[in-house]
């Protein structure tokens, strides 16, 4: 671990102490004076300089993605200060910002070209089922901190918008072939073209990946074991018509089908998950107006294990209008309406929800240096009721290159269908060989229940930020304080667990239910510095710090690291050679896991608290790529090249009381995520 810290600190020293690097490159550095400040649209729903953003905003470019050697989007996001990524299998990732990461992470809103892609069923994202191809991504824009003022529910900790390439601006065909370990096989093709005022895009991919490590799921009552962690097929199509100057009408859609692994809740393990996802969208867009309607639908099931298939359908319409209300005033107004349907086939019941929301934001330029941004969103949810999400920011340009920002805002997350409506039951032990007998113990059942009386999770955030943009250098720091209430988690229902059936047989029901369990506060910050040392060499260093406490007990919540450090050195020559070396130090985490004990005399169940640690780890990645001409690129990437084998979620093994006849039941809370080791990938890209 120490060597990892030394590498990252040495990168920081190179970045700060040697910004000129070589006097021989002075003329090249002068060219950097003309580099433009990046343009983003995520913070205001219209294009603006990143230095004008009212929120802490990061940008991942197409070049960042290509040079990283990453094979999935979450691994790309690991290098953003304040973003936390937790992998529990080769194909299951949980992503959050500024803490709050968890299994089935549900506090980060994820969009592709402005269309949300989280699952209303869980409120989370199955990253490996997204139909977007890495080679078709133009840039990724990221907000850290609440975003509900414009985006509504789920924009709790932040917003990620994945923006794909416009086929009208970037026609051509890209073919990617990747091979690596463990058993990685990715084949994808994307074609973008145009015919007069029409442009189009089609893509297809086939992705396979072996398990990192065999996990025993038979102890949980699940029979299926897949050889693959991932076996996914993806398709995407888009047809766009340029109706006039800077205005377009488009129809798009996609499909993702196959199997992945995922880790649903901490007392289980990695499970095989069969998924079919469909979506389509109709959109009209001008520089001032965006109107779209889309549908996300799909079906999920635990492979060959239960009859509890889950299906869903979400339809949403949105309109956003940006008005220049005077020389120094930009007004953004909009609204959304949604129709949700979820069907739990095991419960033989469908559930419907129809939330809606309206929003308003005003950007008032008070002077050449000072801009005031204020806005709010008003939402209705049939179960959660009405929510108001205000936000306000002062953006002050100390100079043309330096900006100070003060902001405050509120966000919320509505309970997911899973948390509201779930009624899931599994037999832990069947103690009879024949029909149930009166007066005899028949079965031990585990039950997980939703709760329709849950309150939305809420966060109030205060933030101050500073950003500088000098020729060849960008740097920034953000400090925040968050007040979080009504946090949702599942807890055991304590008390007597005996249930007498209709025939007089006895069943024991071990039940968990989702509840609003506690409130918390957190504070911390992020800092970064990026240097373009020469036209061929650049460095990046990022750091994030987080402290989080339970407001009721004032005890530290340690499921997110206190310290997280990232570093990158990139060399890109004029003859097509790219060498990218990345390092990440992730501090240790400690997870509080709820267990239980059963009194054999009273058959009462009580809750117990257990703690499991994930040690700190340091990961180094290296990607070497070489272009041959304009159309062919070969690359070799090593992830975790020094093989710091680690887990990102703890291996849970609950203590067993051998003197208690029910002590062995504690094993239902045992789980085992995968161990992450070294991975090598070779890639071939052909453009034609």
N, C-alpha and C positions, 0 to 999 in steps of 0.2 A: 504494500500500500504506500509506503514511504517513497519508493521510486516513482510511483505514479504522481504523487504530489510534486516531487522535484521536477518532473517533466513539465507539468502544467505551469508551475511557478517560473521555470526557465523560459517557457514560451511567453509568459507575461513580461518578463524582463526584456526579452528580445523586442517585444512589441513596443514597450514604453521607452527603453533606453536607446534603441537604434532605429528610429523612424526613417532616417535617411539611407541606411544600410550601405550605400556605396555612392561616392561622388560621381562615379562614372555613369550613374543612372539619373543625374540631375535633369537632363533634358527630357527623359521619359517621365519623371515625376512632374515636370511642368505641365505635361499633357493631362495630369490628373485634375488640374484646376478646372477643367471643362467637364468633368464628370457630373452628371445630374443627380440631384437628390431623388431617391426612389419615390414612385407614386403608388399609393395604396388607396383602397376604397372601403376597407372593412369597418373603420371606426365611424364613418359618417354616411355610408351608403352612396357616396359619390367620390370621384377621384380627387385626391389631395396629396400634397407632399407629406412624407412620413413625419417630417419635423412639425407639421401643423396638426398632427393627430391629437385628439383630446384624450386618448387612452395610451397606455404602454403598448406599443406595436412593434412587432418583429416581422421581418421579411426573409423568406427562403427563396432563392432564385433557382431558375433552371440549371444554371451552372453549379450551384451548391448541390443540387440533387445528383447531377451526373458525376461530379467529382467525388462524391461521398462513397460510391460503390454500394450503397444500401440497396436492399432488395424489397423493402416495404416502407410505408410512410412513417409508422411509429419510430423506427430506427433513425429516420431523418430528423424527427422532432426532438430526439434526445439532446441535440446540440443547442437547443434554445434555452437560455437561462430562465428558470422559473417553471419550465415544463418538466413534469415527471412522467416517465414511462415505466410500466411494470409488465414484464412478460412472464406468464405462467406456463406457457408451452411454446412450441415453435410457431403456432398460428394464433395465439390468444394474447392480446395486448390491452392494457388499460392505461389511458392517458388522461392526465388532469393538470391543473396549474395551481401553483401556490398552495400545495397540500391537497387534502381532500381526495387523494387517490385511493382506490378501493377495487375489490373485485366487482365486476359489472359497473365500472366507472361511469357515472351518469351526470357529472357536473360540468361537462365541457361541450359546448355546442359545436358540431362539425357540419360544414357545408361544402358542397361541390358546386362551384359556379352559382352560389347563392341558394341552392336547394339543400334543405337539411337532409342528412343521411343517418341520423341516429334512429334507433328502433324504438318506437313508442311502447312496444311491449316491455322492454327493460329500461328504456331511457338511455341506452348506451350504444356504442358503435362496434360492430363486427368489422374490424379494419380490413381483414383479408378477403372479405366478400364485396368490398367496394369495387365497382366496375371500372374506375379510373385506372389508366396505365401510367406508370412512373414517367415514361418517355413522352407522355402527352401533357404533363403538368408544366404550365408556364411559370407559376410562382405560388407560394403558400403564404398567406397573410394570417397573422396571429395577434389576437388581443389577449393580454393578461389582465385579469380583473373583470368585474361584473359587466355584462353586455346586454342586460334585459331591457334597457331603455329603448333600444332599437329592435332587439331580436327576441324578446320574450323569454318564455320558460327554457330551461336548460343552459342558457348563457350565464351560468352561475359563477364559474371560476374563470371563464374566458370563452373566446370564439376562435375557431380555425376555419378559414375559407380556402379551399383548394381550387385554384383557378386554372382551367385547361386552356390549351392553345386555340386561338381562333383559326378555323380552317381557311378563312379568306386571307389571313395575313401569313400563314405558314403552310402552304401546300406541299405535299410530298408524301412519301411512304417511309416508315421506319420499321425495321425488323430487329427484334431483340431475341437472342438465345442465351440463356444463362444455365450453367451447370455448377453444382457445388455440393457441399455436404451440410447436413446429413440428407442425402438423397434429393437435393434441390434440382428441380427441372422447371424452368420458366421459359415459355415460348410466347411471344406476343408480336402482333403486327398492328400498326395503325396507319391508315391512309387518310390524308386530308387533300381536298381538291376543290376547284371552283370552275363553274361554267357560266360565264356572263355574270349576272347578278346573283346566281345561286352558288353556294358553297356547301360542302358536305364533309363528314368525317365518319369513318367506320373503324372499329377496332375489335380484336378478339385475342384472347389469351388462354393459356392452359398452364396451371400452376400445381406442382406437386412438391411435397416436402415430407420427409420421414420424421418420426418422433425423435425428439432429443433423447428421451429416456423412457423406458417402459414404465407405465404407472398401473398399479393393480386396482382396477375398478370393480372386480368381482365381489370384493368385500362389502361394497355398497349396494349390492343387489343388481348391478348392471352387467349384462352378459357380453356386450359387444366390445371387441378390441380391434381397432383399426391398425393396419400397418402404417398408414400415412397419417401424419398430423394434419395435412392439408391436401385436398384434391379438389380444386376449384376450376370451373370454366366460366369465362366472362365474355360478354358481348356488349357493345355500345355503338349506337348510330345517331347521327345528327344531320338534319337538313336545314339550311339557313338561307333566307332570302333577304338581300339588301334592298329594303323598300325605298330608301332615299339616303340623303347625306347622314351618315352615322346612325342610321336606324335599321333595325333588323327584325325579322319575324322568323322564329325557329321552332322546329319540332324535334324532340330527341327522346331516346329511350334506351334501356339496357336490361340485361339479365345476368344474374350470377347464380350458379347452382353447384352443389357438391357438398363436401364434408370438411369440417375443421374441428379442432379441439377447442374447448373453452372450460374455464374454471368458474362455476357459478357462485358458490358460497363456500366459506372457509372450512366447513366440516365435511366437505365432499372431496373431490379430486378432479383431475383433468378428465373431461367427458367427451366422447365423440358426438358431434353435433351435425345433423343433416339440415341443409338450408337451401331454399329456393327463393330468390329475391327478384322482383320485377319493378321497373319504374318507367314512367314516361313524363314528359313535360312539354307544354306549349308556352312560348314566351314571345312577347313583343317588347322591344327595348329601343329607347332613344337616349340622347345625352341627359335628358331631364326626367324621363318616365320609364318605369319598368313594371310590366304586368305579366304575371305568369300563373299558370295552373299546373299542378303536378300530382301524380299519384305514386306512392310507395306501397308495395304489397309483397306478401311472401308467406312462406310456411317454414316452420322449424320443428325438429324432433330430435330427441336423443336416440341414436341409432339402435334399432332392434332391442330396445330396453323397456319402453313403456308405450302405452296407447295415448299418452298425453301430448298429441300433436298440437302445435300452436300456430294459428294463422292470424294475419292482420292485414288491414288495408287502411291507409291514410291518404286523404285527399285534402289538398290545401290550395287556396287561391290567395295571392298577395298583389297589392298595388303600392308602388312607391313613386312619389313625385317630388322633384327638387326644383325649387323656385328661387331665382335670383331676385329677392324682394328689395331692390335698391342696390346701390353700388357697393355697400359694405355689409350686406345681409343675405345669408343663404338659408332658406327655409326648406326642411325636409318633412313631408307628411306621408303617412301610409297606414295600411291596415291589412290584417290577415284573417281568414276564416278557415276552419279546419273541421273535417269529419273523420273521426277515428272509429274503427271497428276491430275488436280483438275477439278471437274465438279460442277457448280452451276446450279442445275436443274431449278430453278426459272428464271435464265438468259438464259437457253437453250443454253449453250455454255461451251466448255471444254477448258482448258488452259494447256500448256505443257512447261516445263522448263528442261534443261539438263545441270546443273552445273557440274564442275569437279575441282579437286585440286590435287596438289602434295606437299610433304613435306620432309624436311631433318632436322635431329638433330644430333649434334656431342657432345659427352661427352668426354672431354679431361682431364685426370688426370695429372695436372702439377707437383704435388708433392704428398707425402703421405697425406698431409693435404688439399691441394687446388685442386678443380675441376672446370673447366670452361665448362658451358653448353651453346651452341648456336645453333640456328636453325631458320627456317622460313617455312612458307607455302605460296603457290601461288595458288589462286583460281580464277575461272571464273564463272560468273553468267550472263545469257542472258540479264537481265534487269539492274543489278547493275554494270556489267562490271568486271574488274580485281581488285583483292585485294591481298596485300602482308601483312603477319602477322609475323613479326620477334619477337624473344624472346632471351634474354641472361641472364645468371645467373652465379654468383660466389658462390660456396659452400665451406666454409672454416671450417675445423674441428679444433677448438681450442684445443680440446683434444678428446679422444675416446668417451666421454660422451656429449660433447658440440659442437654445430654447429652454425655458423653464415652464413646467406645467403643474398646476394644482387641480385636483379633481376629487369628487365625492359622488357616490352612487349607490343604488340599491338594486339587488337582483333576487330572483327566487327560482326554485325548482319545484314544479308540481310532482306529486308522487306518480310513479309509473303505473301502468296497468298491473305489472307484476306485484307491486307493493300494495295496490288497492284491492285487487280481485283474486289473487292466487289462492287456490285451495288444493294443495298437492299432498298426497299421502303415499308413503312407501312402507312395505312390510320389512321391518328390521329382523324379526325372528318369527318363524311359524313353528310353534311348539307341538302341533298335533299332526298326526299322520293320516287322520281321517276326519269325519265330521266333528264339528265343535261339540264339546260335552258341557252340560250345565255344571257350574261351580268350578270348572277347570280353567287354568290360564291357557288361552288359545293363541293369541298373537301379540306381538309388540310392534306398534306402529309409530312411525315418525311422520309428523304433520307440519307443513309450513303454510301459514295463513296470511292472506292480505288483510288490509284494514282500511275500510272506506272512510274512516274518521280521521285519517292522517291530515296534519296541517302541512302546507308547503314549507320546504326549507327556505330560509331567508338569509341574506348576507348584506351588510352595510359596510362599504369600503371607503377608506380615505387614503389619498395617494399624493405624493409629490415626486416629480421626475425632472431630470435634466438631460439634455441631448446636445451633442456637438457634432457638426459636420464640417471638417476641414478638408483641404485637398489631400486625398489619399487616406483619410483617417475619419472614422466614425466612432463615437463613444457615448455612453449614457449610463445613468443610474436611476433607479426607481425605488422608493421606500413606501411601504403600505402598512395599514392597520385594518383588519377585518373583524367585524362582529357578526357571528354566525348563530342562528337560532333554529330550533325545531329539527335537529339532525335526525334522519331516519335510519334505523338499523333494526335487525330482528333480534328478539329476546325470548327466552324460554318463559312459558306460562307456568308459574310455580303453583304448588299445591298438589292435591290428590290426582293421580293419573289413571285410576282404575275406571274402566267403563264396562258395564254389563250389557251384553248383547241381547237380542230378542229371545234367543234360546237359553239364556241364563249363563252363557259362556263369558269368561272374563278376558278383556283386552286391556292392555296398557297403552295409553296414548301419550307419547312424548311430543309436545306441541311448541312450536315457535311461531311468533307473530310479529309483523312489522309494526314498529312503534316510533313515535317521536321521543327519543331517549335522552338527549342532553343538548346543551348549548356550548359554544366555544368562542374563543377569540384567538387571533393570530396576528403576528407582525413579522416583518422581514424586508427583503429587498433583492434586487438583481442589479448587476453591473456587467458591462461588457466593453470591450475595445477591439476594433477592427482596424488593421493597418494594411494598406497597400504599399509594401516596402519598395518594390520596384514594379515594373510592368509584368514581371514573371513571378514574383514572390509576394505572398500575403499571409497574414496571421490573424487569428481570432482567439480571444480569451473571454470566457464568461464565468460568472460566479452568482450563485443564489444562496440566500440565507433564510431560514424559516424557523420560527418559534410558534408553537400552537399549544393552547391550554384548555382544559375542561373548565368552563365557568362555574360549574356546580361544586367541583372538588378542588379546583386550582392545580390539578395534576397535569404534567406535560403529556400531550398526545404525540407519540413518537412514530407514527406510521409513515411519516415523511422525513427525509434526512434534514438535519440542521444545516449541513454544508453540502453543496453540489458544485463541482468545478468542471469546466469544459475547456479544451484547448484544441487549436487546429493550425497546422502549417500547410500551405498549399503552394506548389510550384507548377507553373504552367508555361511551357516554353513556346517559342514561335513556330517550332516544327511539329507541334501536336502532341508533345509528351506532357502528361499531367501526373503529378505525385501528390497525394493528399494523405496526411497523417493526422489522426484525431486521437484525443485522449479524454476520458471522463472519469472523475472521481465521484462516487456516490456514497455518502455517509451511511452509517448503520441505521437501521430502523428496528423498532420494537412493536410488536403487534399484541394487543390485548384481545384474547379470544375467550368467548364465553363457553364454559363447560357445564356439567350438571352432576348431581349425585342423587341417588334414590334411597330413601329409608326403607329397608325391607319390612319393617313392622307396620308403618303407617301408609306405605306406598306414596309418600309425598316426594316430589321432586324439588330440589333447590338449585339455584344457580351458583356456579363457581367461576372465578376469574383466573385465567392462566396467561402467562406471558411467553412469547416466542420471539427470538431475535434473528434478524437478517444482518450478518456482519457487513461492514463496509467493503466495497469492491472497487477496483480500478480496471477499466477496459481500454485497450488501445486498438485502433482500426487503421489499416493501411490499404490504400487503393492506388494502383499504378495503371494508367491508361495511355494508349498510344493510338493516334489517328494516322491512317494511311490514306493520303489524299483527302478529299472532302467527304467521302461517303462511307468509309469503313473505320471502325474503332474497336480495338481489343483492350480488355482490362482484366486485371487480376486483383481481387479484393480479399483481404483477410480481416475478419471480425473477431475481436478478442484474441489477437495474435499471440499473446503471452499466456493464453489459456488459464485465466483467472476464473476457474470453475466456481460458479456461484448460483444462488437462487435469488430471485427478486421478490418472492413471497415465501414466508417461512414454511418449513416442513413441520406440520403440526402433529404431535403425538400426545394425546391426552393421558394423564396418569390413570392407572387402573388399580382399584382397591380390591385385591384378591379375597379379602375377608367378607366382602359384600357380594351376595349372589347376583346383584345387578351391576357389579363393578365392570364387567366386560362390556357393558353397553356404552361405556365412555368411548369405546373404539369407533363408534359411529361419527365421532368428531375428529377422527384422524384424517389427515389429507397429505398429499405429496405432490407439489408442483414440480416442474422439470428443472434440471440443472443445466445451466447455460455454459457451454464451453467454446472452444475455438471453432470457427467456421471459415471455409475458403470458398470463393466463388469466382468462376471465370465467365466473362461475358463477351459476346460479339454483337456489335451494332452495325447495321447496314442501312444507309439512307439512299433512296433512289426515287 
